[in-house]
Amino acid sequence: MNKLVVLELGEGDFKQGFSVRLQIAEEGEQASTRVSGTLPPAPQVEESYQHWKKSYDSYCAPNHNTRIQHASAEIQQIGSDYIPDPRDKCQQAAEKLSETLNDWLESKPFKDIKEEFLTEVKPDEKIRIILQTDNNLLRNLPWNSWKLLTQS
């Protein structure tokens, strides 16, 4: 059977932290596991997201193809100095955002949530994860890069 994991990020913000509730159930059943916890304040996550968003909007957004082509055409070797492709900045910002998010999700106050997840969900089980939040920025974070989900 498949499992349903609901991660509810409730009241709070990046300056004060968030309340968190984890529910795990067999698909179609009532939750058998319910754990509450918190995520600590993390203004660096919000800052990292804003930096990535600015980079993405400037260099990587699909509607900016002409800007990318123009910028790529200007890349050249000048003496021993190399002018990097602007898309590299976007990739670096994305990697930094993923790293910052994972550092936040490894925080001590979130440990009980993580441990319960690892106890209840076996590596060979198929799971569906639902993230519930009213916070738009939380919805836009790259949750698919959470190390807990990418480990084999």
C-alpha positions as CSV (number, residue, x, y, z in Angstrom):
1,M,0.0,0.0,0.0
2,N,1.0,3.6,-0.6
3,K,1.5,6.1,2.2
4,L,0.2,9.7,2.4
5,V,2.4,12.2,4.2
6,V,0.9,15.6,5.0
7,L,3.4,18.3,6.2
8,E,1.4,21.3,7.4
9,L,3.4,24.5,7.9
10,G,1.1,26.7,9.9
11,E,1.4,30.0,11.8
12,G,4.6,32.0,11.5
13,D,7.0,33.6,9.2
14,F,10.7,33.4,8.4
15,K,11.6,35.9,11.2
16,Q,9.7,34.0,13.9
17,G,9.6,30.4,12.7
18,F,6.7,28.2,11.8
19,S,4.5,25.7,13.6
20,V,4.6,22.3,11.9
21,R,2.4,19.2,12.0
22,L,3.2,15.9,10.3
23,Q,0.5,13.4,9.5
24,I,1.2,10.0,8.0
25,A,-1.4,7.5,6.9
26,E,-1.9,4.5,4.6
27,E,-3.5,5.9,1.4
28,G,-7.3,6.1,2.0
29,E,-7.1,5.7,5.8
30,Q,-7.0,8.0,8.8
31,A,-3.7,9.3,9.9
32,S,-2.0,6.8,12.2
33,T,0.9,9.2,13.0
34,R,0.6,12.8,14.1
35,V,3.5,14.8,15.4
36,S,3.8,18.5,16.0
37,G,6.9,20.6,16.0
38,T,8.5,23.8,14.8
39,L,10.8,25.2,12.2
40,P,13.0,27.9,13.7
41,P,13.4,31.4,12.4
42,A,15.3,31.4,9.1
43,P,15.5,34.8,7.4
44,Q,18.4,33.4,5.3
45,V,15.9,31.1,3.5
46,E,13.8,34.0,2.5
47,E,16.9,36.0,1.4
48,S,18.2,33.1,-0.6
49,Y,14.9,32.7,-2.3
50,Q,14.7,36.4,-3.2
51,H,18.3,36.2,-4.6
52,W,17.4,33.2,-6.7
53,K,14.2,34.7,-7.9
54,K,16.0,37.9,-9.0
55,S,18.6,35.8,-10.8
56,Y,16.0,33.7,-12.4
57,D,13.9,36.6,-13.6
58,S,17.0,38.4,-15.0
59,Y,18.7,35.5,-16.7
60,C,16.8,32.3,-16.8
61,A,13.1,33.0,-17.2
62,P,11.7,31.5,-20.5
63,N,10.5,34.9,-21.6
64,H,14.0,36.3,-21.4
65,N,15.5,34.2,-24.2
66,T,16.7,37.2,-26.2
67,R,18.5,38.6,-23.2
68,I,20.2,35.2,-22.6
69,Q,21.2,35.0,-26.2
70,H,22.5,38.5,-26.2
71,A,24.4,38.0,-23.0
72,S,25.9,34.7,-24.3
73,A,27.1,36.4,-27.4
74,E,29.0,38.9,-25.3
75,I,30.9,36.2,-23.4
76,Q,34.5,36.3,-24.4
77,Q,38.0,35.8,-23.4
78,I,39.6,39.1,-22.4
79,G,43.2,38.5,-21.6
80,S,43.2,36.1,-18.7
81,D,39.8,37.2,-17.5
82,Y,36.7,35.2,-18.3
83,I,33.3,36.7,-18.2
84,P,31.0,33.9,-17.0
85,D,27.6,33.0,-18.7
86,P,24.9,34.9,-16.7
87,R,23.0,31.6,-16.5
88,D,25.7,30.4,-14.2
89,K,24.6,33.0,-11.6
90,C,21.1,31.6,-11.8
91,Q,22.3,28.0,-11.3
92,Q,24.5,29.1,-8.4
93,A,21.6,30.9,-6.7
94,A,19.4,27.8,-7.1
95,E,22.1,25.6,-5.5
96,K,22.5,28.1,-2.7
97,L,18.7,28.1,-2.1
98,S,18.6,24.3,-2.0
99,E,21.5,24.3,0.4
100,T,19.9,26.9,2.7
101,L,16.6,25.1,2.7
102,N,18.3,21.8,3.6
103,D,20.2,23.4,6.4
104,W,16.9,24.8,7.8
105,L,15.2,21.4,7.5
106,E,18.1,19.9,9.5
107,S,17.6,22.2,12.4
108,K,17.2,20.8,15.9
109,P,13.6,22.0,16.5
110,F,12.5,20.1,13.4
111,K,14.3,16.9,14.4
112,D,11.2,15.2,15.9
113,I,9.3,15.6,12.6
114,K,12.2,14.3,10.6
115,E,12.8,11.3,12.9
116,E,9.1,10.4,12.9
117,F,9.1,10.5,9.1
118,L,12.1,8.2,8.9
119,T,10.6,5.8,11.4
120,E,7.2,5.6,9.6
121,V,8.2,5.7,6.0
122,K,10.4,2.9,4.7
123,P,12.8,3.5,1.7
124,D,11.0,1.0,-0.5
125,E,7.5,2.5,0.1
126,K,5.7,4.6,-2.4
127,I,4.6,7.9,-0.8
128,R,2.7,11.0,-1.8
129,I,3.6,14.1,0.1
130,I,1.3,17.1,0.5
131,L,2.6,20.4,1.7
132,Q,-0.1,22.5,3.3
133,T,0.6,26.2,3.9
134,D,-0.9,29.6,3.4
135,N,2.5,31.1,2.9
136,N,3.2,31.7,-0.8
137,L,7.0,31.7,-0.4
138,L,6.9,28.4,1.4
139,R,5.0,27.0,-1.5
140,N,7.6,28.2,-4.0
141,L,10.6,26.6,-2.2
142,P,12.4,23.7,-4.0
143,W,11.0,21.0,-1.7
144,N,12.0,18.4,-4.3
145,S,15.6,19.0,-3.3
146,W,15.0,18.1,0.4
147,K,17.8,15.7,1.1
148,L,15.4,13.5,3.1
149,L,13.5,12.8,-0.1
150,T,16.5,12.5,-2.4
151,Q,18.4,9.9,-0.4
152,S,18.3,6.4,-1.7
